[in-house]
Amino acid sequence: MNKPHDDILIKILNLISNADSSLNDCENERATSMRMVHAMLAKNGTPSSEALTDEERDEQLGAMGRSEHTMETRFVWELGVWNEMARLNGCYAVKSRESKRIWIIGRAVQAEVVKSIAAWVVSSIRRESVTNGYDEHERVRFGNGAWHGVIDQVRDTLARRMMVAGDNMDDEKLSTGAALVLVGQHRASLVEAKNAARDMFGGLGKGDNHSSRQDGVYEHGHTYGRGMGLSTQIEVSLIPVK
């Protein structure tokens, strides 16, 4: 018999698949699917608007652990996308210095969502750069711009979560107290994941410094990354789904 977090995960992954433009050419359906992903994550992070106990977190989100994945490229922008998706979903990302391997540390459901959304974002960015006929160097600059656009979205999403209380969705409202619980749980998840990463890998590096020439290709990428549909989920990301 499936555990609750297995059932939640199956539903979320199906929604992410439906949000992929390479699999679904209906923009409205894709947007709706991504809204439901974020709403389900929010709902299952705060049953009855109460803070989760460790046992409830294990039951609904799976145990704390790490999952290994392989990035498509070695470019800094792709690692940056993985880092931002991990941060948005209360996880922590650690990359191997010698290969394209990356580990996501977090609760099972959250880590799987990070993998799926990060893969979707990276593939979309690469596909868009090819569609526009950019050469190899231009694709890197486009990717750098898109990554920074994604950074903007994640920053805005996390900053605005405190403002969602009272928003309507199908006559459902989330109290200010419940919104504060969710924000607090996200912060706690980040701390929990980073502490677990330290236990697993020892000292954590600060990452590589990076700069990119900000020309028209970079700006095109930034606009694309900024409009990929992550921060547009803010208004419903904290509304429980029945």
URGI-V456461 format. One line per field, one symbol per residue. phi: phi as a letter, one per 20 degrees, with the letter a starting at -180 (. if undefined). psi: psi as a letter, one per 20 degrees, with the letter a starting at -180 (. if undefined). burial: I if it has 16 or more other ideal C-beta (glycine too) atoms within 10 Angstrom, else O. A space follows every 50 residues. Layout:
phi = ???
psi = ???
burial = ???
//
This chain:
phi = .ffgfffffgffffffffefffdbeeffffffffffgfffffgeebflld ffegfffffednffaccdcdffcdffffgffgffffffdmccdcdffebe fbdddrfgfffffggfffffffffffffffgemffgffffffffffgfff ggffgffffegfeegnfeblmecdfgfffffffffffffffgffffffff dmfdfenefbcbfedffgffffffffdfneffegfdfdefdf
psi = pqqghggggggghhgggiiphiiojogghgggghghghghgggjimpkkq qprhghghghirqpaqqprpqhrjqhhghhggghhgghkkapppqphiaj qqpppaqggghhgggghggggghgggghhghjkqaghhhghgggggghhh ggggghghhihijhpiqqoljpqprhghghggghhgghgggggghhhghh ibpprirqqpqqpmahgghggggghhjikgiiighiijpqp.
burial = OOOOIOOIIOOIIOIIOIIOIOOOOOOOOIOOIIIIIIIIIIIIIIOOOO OIOOOIIIOIIIOIOIOOIOIOOOIIIIIIIIIIIIIIIIIIIIIOOOOO OIIIIIIIIIIIIIIIIIIIIIOIIIOIIOOOOIOOOIIIIIIIIIIIII IOIIOOIIOOIOOIIOIOOOOOOIOOOIIOIIIOIIOOIIOIIIOIIOOO OOOOOOOOOOOIOOOOIIOIIIOIIIOIIIIIIIIIIIIIIO
//
